[in-house]
Amino acid sequence: MQRRPFLAAGTGGLLVAAVAPFDARAAENGVLERTIHAAPYAFSPSANASFSTLAYNGSIPGPLLRVVRGGKVRVNFRNDAGRPGTIHWHGFILPNDMDGVPGITQAAVPNGGSFQYAFNAEPAGTRWYHDHDGAGDVRGLFGAFVVDEPHEEHADKEFVVVLHDVADMKSFRAAMQGRSDAPMTDPMDSAEMLAMRPGDAMNDEVAYLAHCINGRSYPSGAPLSVNVGDRVRLRILNANPTETRYLRLAGHRLTVTHTDGNRLEVPVAVDALRLGVAERLDAWFEVRKPGAWLLQTLLSTPTAYQQAVLVATPGMEQSSPMGVSSMLDGIESFTYLGAGGRAAALPPYRADRTAHYILDKDPHVPGRWTMNGKSWPHVPPLLVKRGDKVEITFENRSDMEHPMHLHGHRFALVSTNGTPFARPLLKDTALVAPWKGTMTWRFVADAYPGTWLMHCHNAVHMMGGMMTEVRYVA
């Protein structure tokens, strides 16, 4: 297996204009109808850079989709990308045949073909959509999707912020074969760098040619315009196919209220956000004085400055903005434990189905990644009956973190690295730490019947075999 600006009728992608916090037309008729067209695209994130990529509707990211919770979604997918494709609706609870997985929930849509996706938008929150056949998402086939909850708290301004990068496809292919020489680019004092040990083979890293936010590399692109006194909501997506991202807003703390579109029991104020591949965070800040600040990721690469966007009050757009250090020393980052709080023990849970997965790389086959010593499609599926209480534990024996994702469900993240949480986090994707890091999920098998993928969302690891199924049986 291979893997609006507003709710407008046009085909433009996601720009850095403020997004309407709730769309009146979506509320009125509860229907989103859109054509999504995949095709080759010359992507220019700045004046002096152009890359041959793929895109939805002629932009990277693809068009921002937005509809009220429970609204009807009708998407006509047209594929002219020169390769087979599907659209996966990441984070949605939807019928199995709408999930967009080639060879499992549908046949891949051939070049020149089309497919109609139809489902109700559940649950509310910051979600997204992307290709799920090979490396289409790596090349640019992705976009953000906001499902509005009508009675949520009001924001004076709201921005969808998509972090994404232009992959060097030669490097990506080398990483797939376990022979990449690309360096890690995480902050030097990040958890990712500190987990490295002498002799670690960084042969699955991917080199990136440009770093972007919402289709532009800094200093190109329009600023995020805010006013003094504004309460601002950021809906942030890490669409990078292989790397975790740290994000800061100079001069401000950020209050996280949602993870993967799902509300936290207790909001958490931090200096920096940490998002694994495919994760989303909703974070708020208040503009207390006039100024200009950079919202930027922290990278240890000469081109790190590119993944930033200016946040400015009126009249301050041309002033020198405040930036941040590329290091994490002395600042507080978002963590699962910080959001969930420490508990003395996990509450009792009478699971009907349990599974333990050891995540690793095949020592004999470069580029092959395993679950319990086997690679897709040879990893046995987890068989469940509707209504089963399920508990899944991951143990990571590799030197790389793994953003594990479950299609068609939300799970309660109840512990990491042996520490139980007082407040489980409702998620669809979560990072398992390297070197014997552990993680436990709990959920009820209450999805639509069918076969649902569970896999690492690092594209190199997923396409290298770190994938299995949760299969509903009678």
C-alpha positions in Angstrom: 0.0 0.0 0.0 1.2 3.4 -0.8 0.6 5.1 1.3 -11.4 29.2 2.5 -9.5 31.8 2.8 -13.0 31.6 4.5 -15.6 29.3 3.0 -15.1 30.9 -0.4 -16.1 29.5 -3.7 -12.7 30.2 -5.3 -9.8 27.8 -5.5 -7.2 29.9 -3.7 -5.1 28.3 -0.9 -4.5 29.4 2.6 -3.3 32.9 2.9 -2.3 34.8 6.1 -5.5 36.7 6.3 -7.6 36.3 9.5 -10.0 33.5 9.3 -13.7 34.0 10.1 -14.2 32.3 13.5 -17.5 31.0 12.3 -19.0 31.1 8.9 -22.6 32.3 8.6 -23.3 30.4 5.5 -22.0 27.2 7.0 -24.2 27.7 10.0 -27.2 28.4 7.8 -27.2 25.4 5.5 -24.6 23.2 7.1 -23.2 22.1 3.7 -19.6 22.4 2.3 -19.3 21.6 -1.4 -15.9 21.8 -3.1 -13.9 20.4 -5.9 -10.3 19.5 -4.9 -8.0 19.2 -7.9 -4.6 17.6 -7.6 -2.1 18.6 -10.3 1.5 19.5 -10.9 2.5 22.9 -9.6 5.4 25.3 -9.7 5.7 26.3 -6.0 7.4 29.7 -5.3 7.5 30.4 -1.6 9.8 33.4 -2.2 10.8 35.6 -5.1 14.0 33.7 -5.9 12.8 30.1 -5.3 10.7 27.8 -7.4 10.1 24.1 -7.0 8.3 21.5 -9.2 5.7 20.0 -6.8 2.1 18.9 -6.6 -0.7 20.9 -5.2 -4.4 21.0 -4.5 -6.2 23.7 -6.5 -3.0 25.4 -7.4 -1.7 26.3 -4.0 0.4 24.9 -1.2 -1.3 24.4 1.3 -4.5 23.5 -0.5 -7.6 25.5 0.1 -8.7 25.9 3.7 -12.0 24.0 4.2 -14.4 25.1 6.9 -17.8 24.0 8.0 -20.0 23.7 11.1 -19.8 20.6 13.2 -22.3 18.0 11.8 -22.4 19.8 8.4 -22.5 17.8 5.2 -19.1 17.7 3.4 -19.2 16.9 -0.4 -15.8 17.0 -2.1 -15.3 16.1 -5.7 -11.7 14.9 -6.0 -10.2 15.3 -9.4 -6.8 13.7 -9.9 -4.5 15.1 -12.6 -1.3 14.7 -10.6 0.2 12.1 -13.0 0.0 9.4 -10.4 -2.7 7.6 -8.4 -4.1 9.4 -5.4 -6.7 9.6 -2.6 -7.6 12.1 0.1 -7.4 11.1 3.7 -9.5 13.2 6.1 -7.2 13.2 9.1 -8.9 13.4 12.5 -12.4 12.8 11.2 -14.9 10.2 12.4 -16.5 9.1 9.2 -17.6 6.1 7.3 -14.8 3.7 6.5 -15.2 3.9 2.7 -14.6 7.7 3.0 -11.3 7.4 4.8 -9.2 7.6 1.7 -6.8 4.7 2.1 -5.9 3.0 -1.3 -6.3 -0.7 -1.3 -8.1 -0.8 2.0 -11.1 1.7 2.1 -11.2 2.5 -1.7 -9.3 1.9 -4.9 -6.7 4.6 -5.7 -8.1 7.3 -8.0 -6.0 6.9 -11.3 -4.6 9.9 -13.0 -7.4 11.6 -14.9 -10.0 10.0 -12.6 -12.3 11.4 -9.9 -14.0 10.3 -6.7 -16.8 11.8 -4.6 -16.2 12.0 -0.9 -19.3 12.5 1.2 -19.5 12.6 5.0 -20.7 14.6 8.0 -18.1 16.8 9.6 -17.4 15.3 13.0 -15.9 16.1 15.5 -15.3 19.8 15.8 -11.8 21.1 15.8 -8.6 21.8 13.8 -8.3 18.9 11.3 -6.7 18.4 8.0 -6.6 16.5 4.7 -3.8 15.0 2.7 -2.9 12.4 0.0 -2.5 8.9 1.3 -1.0 7.1 -1.8 2.8 7.1 -1.7 4.6 10.5 -1.3 1.9 12.8 -2.6 1.7 14.6 0.7 5.5 14.9 0.8 5.3 16.8 -2.5 2.6 19.2 -1.4 -0.9 17.5 -1.4 -2.3 18.7 1.9 -4.5 21.3 3.4 -6.2 22.5 6.7 -9.8 21.8 7.6 -11.6 23.6 10.4 -14.8 22.2 11.8 -16.6 24.9 13.8 -18.3 24.4 17.2 -20.9 27.2 17.1 -20.8 28.0 20.8 -17.0 28.1 21.4 -15.4 31.1 23.0 -14.9 34.1 20.8 -11.5 35.2 19.4 -11.0 38.7 18.1 -8.7 37.3 15.4 -8.1 33.8 14.3 -5.3 32.4 12.0 -4.7 29.0 10.7 -0.9 28.4 10.7 0.4 25.5 8.5 4.0 24.6 9.0 5.4 22.9 6.0 8.7 22.4 4.1 9.9 21.6 0.6 11.5 18.1 0.6 14.5 17.3 -1.4 13.0 14.2 -3.1 16.5 12.7 -3.8 17.1 12.9 -0.1 13.7 11.5 0.6 14.4 8.5 -1.6 17.7 8.0 0.1 16.0 8.0 3.5 13.6 5.4 2.3 16.6 3.2 1.5 18.2 3.9 4.9 21.2 5.7 3.4 20.4 9.4 3.8 23.2 11.7 4.9 20.9 14.6 5.8 21.5 16.1 9.2 19.0 16.6 12.0 17.7 20.2 12.2 16.0 20.2 15.6 17.1 22.8 18.2 20.5 21.7 19.6 19.1 21.4 23.1 15.8 19.8 22.1 14.5 16.4 23.3 15.3 15.0 19.9 18.9 16.1 19.9 19.5 15.1 23.6 18.2 11.6 22.9 20.9 11.0 20.4 23.7 8.5 21.4 27.1 7.9 20.0 26.9 5.8 16.9 23.3 6.6 16.1 22.8 6.2 12.4 20.8 9.2 11.2 20.1 7.6 7.8 16.4 8.3 7.7 16.6 12.1 7.9 15.3 14.1 4.9 16.8 17.3 3.7 14.5 20.3 3.1 15.1 22.9 0.4 12.8 25.6 1.9 10.8 26.1 5.1 7.4 27.8 4.9 4.4 29.0 6.8 1.1 29.1 4.9 2.9 28.9 1.5 5.5 31.5 2.0 9.1 31.7 3.3 10.0 34.7 5.5 10.3 37.6 4.8 7.9 37.0 1.9 4.2 37.0 2.6 1.8 39.3 4.4 1.9 39.8 8.1 -0.7 38.6 10.6 -2.4 41.8 11.4 -3.6 42.3 15.0 -4.8 45.1 17.2 -3.9 46.1 20.8 -6.4 44.3 23.1 -7.1 41.4 20.6 -7.4 37.9 21.9 -5.9 35.9 19.1 -6.4 32.2 18.4 -3.9 30.2 16.4 -4.8 26.9 14.8 -1.5 25.3 14.1 -0.7 22.2 12.0 2.6 20.5 11.5 2.4 19.3 7.9 6.1 18.4 7.7 6.3 14.7 6.6 9.1 13.7 8.9 10.1 16.3 11.5 8.8 17.6 14.8 8.5 21.3 15.0 9.0 23.8 17.9 7.2 27.1 17.5 7.5 30.4 19.5 5.9 33.8 19.3 8.4 36.5 20.4 7.4 38.5 23.4 4.4 36.3 24.2 3.4 33.2 26.1 0.9 30.9 24.4 -2.1 29.3 26.1 -2.8 25.9 24.6 -6.5 24.9 24.7 -6.8 22.1 22.2 -4.6 19.2 20.9 -5.4 17.5 17.6 -8.6 19.7 17.6 -9.8 18.3 21.0 -10.2 20.5 24.0 -7.9 20.1 27.0 -9.5 19.7 30.4 -7.1 22.5 31.7 -5.5 25.0 29.3 -1.7 25.2 29.5 0.4 28.4 29.2 3.9 27.8 27.7 6.7 29.6 25.9 7.1 27.2 23.0 4.8 24.7 21.2 6.1 21.3 20.3 4.2 19.5 17.4 5.0 16.1 16.1 4.3 15.2 12.4 0.5 15.6 11.8 -0.2 17.1 15.2 -2.3 20.2 15.7 -2.4 22.6 18.6 -4.8 25.5 19.2 -3.0 28.3 21.1 -4.2 31.8 22.2 -2.4 35.0 23.1 -3.3 38.6 23.9 -1.9 41.6 22.2 -1.1 44.0 25.1 0.9 46.7 23.3 1.8 47.9 19.8 4.7 46.0 18.2 6.0 43.6 15.6 7.0 40.0 16.6 8.0 36.9 14.7 6.1 33.7 15.0 8.8 31.3 14.1 10.0 27.7 14.4 13.3 26.8 16.0 15.7 25.0 13.7 19.4 24.4 13.8 19.9 25.2 10.1 21.1 28.3 8.2 17.7 28.6 6.5 15.8 28.5 9.8 14.7 32.1 9.4 12.5 31.1 6.5 9.9 29.4 8.7 8.4 32.5 10.3 5.7 35.0 9.8 5.4 38.6 11.1 2.7 39.4 13.6 2.2 43.2 13.8 -0.1 45.9 15.0 -1.2 48.7 12.5 1.8 50.9 11.6 4.4 48.5 12.9 4.7 46.3 9.8 7.9 47.9 8.6 9.7 48.0 12.0 12.3 45.5 13.0 10.5 42.6 14.6 11.3 41.0 17.9 12.7 37.5 17.4 13.5 34.5 19.6 16.6 32.4 20.3 16.9 29.1 18.4 17.6 27.4 21.7 15.1 26.0 24.3 17.2 26.6 27.4 15.2 28.2 30.2 11.9 28.2 28.4 8.8 26.1 29.0 7.6 23.9 26.1 4.3 22.1 25.6 4.5 18.5 26.7 1.9 15.7 27.1 2.8 15.4 30.8 2.5 19.2 31.3 -1.0 19.1 29.7 -2.2 15.9 31.4 -0.7 16.3 34.8 0.9 13.5 36.8 -1.3 10.9 38.5 -0.3 8.3 41.1 -1.6 5.5 39.0 -3.8 4.7 36.0 -7.5 4.2 36.9 -8.8 0.6 36.5 -9.7 -0.3 33.0 -11.3 -3.6 32.0 -10.0 -3.9 28.5 -11.7 -6.3 26.1 -8.7 -6.1 23.7 -5.1 -5.3 24.5 -2.1 -4.9 22.2 1.6 -4.2 22.8 3.7 -3.0 19.9 7.4 -2.8 19.8 8.5 -0.1 17.3 11.9 -0.6 15.7 13.9 -0.7 12.6 14.9 -3.9 10.8 18.6 -4.5 11.6 19.0 -6.5 8.4 17.2 -4.4 5.8 18.0 -0.7 5.6 14.9 1.5 5.4 12.6 -1.1 6.7 10.6 -0.2 9.9 8.8 -2.7 12.1 6.0 -3.3 14.6 6.7 -6.4 16.7 9.4 -7.4 14.3 7.3 -7.4 11.2 6.6 -4.8 8.4 3.5 -4.0 6.5 1.6 -5.9 5.2 2.8 -8.7 7.5 2.0 -7.0 10.8 -1.1 -8.9 12.2 -4.2 -6.7 12.5 -5.7 -5.9 15.8 -9.2 -7.5 15.7 -11.9 -5.7 17.7 -15.7 -5.9 18.0 -17.8 -2.8 18.1 -18.1 -1.7 21.7 -14.9 -3.3 22.8 -12.7 -1.3 25.3 -9.2 -1.3 23.8 -5.8 -0.6 25.4 -2.7 -0.2 23.2 0.8 0.2 24.5 3.8 1.2 22.4 7.4 0.6 23.2 9.9 2.3 21.0 13.3 0.5 20.7 14.6 2.6 17.8 16.6 5.8 18.0 13.8 7.9 16.3 10.5 9.2 17.7 7.4 7.9 16.1 4.2 10.0 15.6 1.6 7.2 15.8 -1.8 7.8 14.2 -5.0 5.9 14.3 -7.5 6.5 11.5 -11.2 6.9 12.2 -11.0 7.2 16.0 -9.9 9.4 18.9 -8.0 7.8 21.7 -7.3 8.8 25.3 -3.5 9.2 25.8 -3.2 8.0 29.4 0.5 7.6 30.0 3.9 8.2 28.5 7.3 6.7 29.6 5.7 5.0 32.6 4.0 8.2 34.0 0.2 8.1 34.2 -1.8 11.2 33.5 -4.4 12.8 35.8 -6.2 14.2 32.8 -6.0 11.9 29.7 -5.5 13.8 26.4 -8.0 13.1 23.6 -5.9 12.8 20.4 -5.5 11.0 17.0 -1.7 11.3 16.7 0.9 11.1 19.4 4.7 11.0 19.6 6.4 7.9 21.1 9.8 8.9 22.4 13.0 7.0 21.3 15.1 4.6 23.2 12.5 2.6 25.0 10.0 5.4 25.3 6.5 4.1 26.0 2.9 5.3 25.5 -0.5 3.9 26.3 -3.8 4.6 24.5 -7.3 3.7 25.6 -10.4 4.0 23.4 -13.8 2.4 22.8 -14.2 0.7 19.4 -17.2 2.7 18.4 -16.1 3.8 14.9 -17.9 2.9 11.7 -17.3 -0.8 10.9 -14.4 -1.6 8.6 -10.6 -1.7 8.6 -8.7 1.3 9.9 -5.0 2.0 9.5 -2.7 2.6 12.5 0.7 3.8 11.5 3.7 6.0 12.1 3.0 9.4 10.4 6.6 10.0 9.6 6.4 9.3 5.9 9.7 7.5 5.7 8.8 5.1 8.6 5.2 4.5 7.3 6.2 3.8 3.8 9.0 1.6 5.2 6.5 -0.6 6.9 5.6 0.8 10.3 1.9 0.2 9.9 -0.9 -2.1 10.8 -4.7 -2.3 11.0 -7.5 -2.1 13.5 -10.1 -4.4 12.0 -13.7 -4.6 13.1 -15.1 -8.2 13.2 -18.6 -9.5 13.9 
